């Protein structure tokens, strides 16, 4: 059953990556600006206009561009945390500023912020979380990049009793009908998505 589930997820992930590869620079730019507008507005609604801590990630390649969102959150007064991949599929976190530099990850094909690394307890104080996905269905089932880092991180938050408002970042056509994505015991459903079309709660979210 697990093998079949993984095969379905791999197929969806591969299909969406092919679609993403065909996006033109102008489409990426427009998506980034829209994500920044809607994501910053959602974060502000969660914090009721007060500065908070936002966990985001740096979208690379043809992923939904999150750098405009990172900048927008920072300009709105939020402290921004970006992830760093560690051994055993753990994440640490670095506070971002416009002067932050980047370096190639040792464990994943991504760029990561350079700077002092904080543990999951710091991210546990976040007001909002934005996490990557290659697809989400209307039941909240998510397909990530396949590394398992965020499933483990979300598991830590659940164990600690942390219920932080969370959105998975996708393109508009990557929100699928309920039941499209198989869910395993270790998978963590997401309550909302952020796409260029806007922020959309899926279940249990305002």
Secondary structure, 3 states (H helix, E strand, C coil): CHHHHHHHHHHHHHHHHHHHHCCCHHHHHHHHHHHHHHHHHHHHHHHCCCCCEEEECCCCCCCCCCHHHHHHHHHCCCEEEEEEEEHHHEEEEEEECCCCCEEECCCCCCEEECCCCECHHHHCCCCEEEEECCEEECCCCEECCCCCHHHHHHHHHHHCCCCCEEEEECCHHHEECCCCCCCCCCCCCCCEEEECCEEEECCCCC
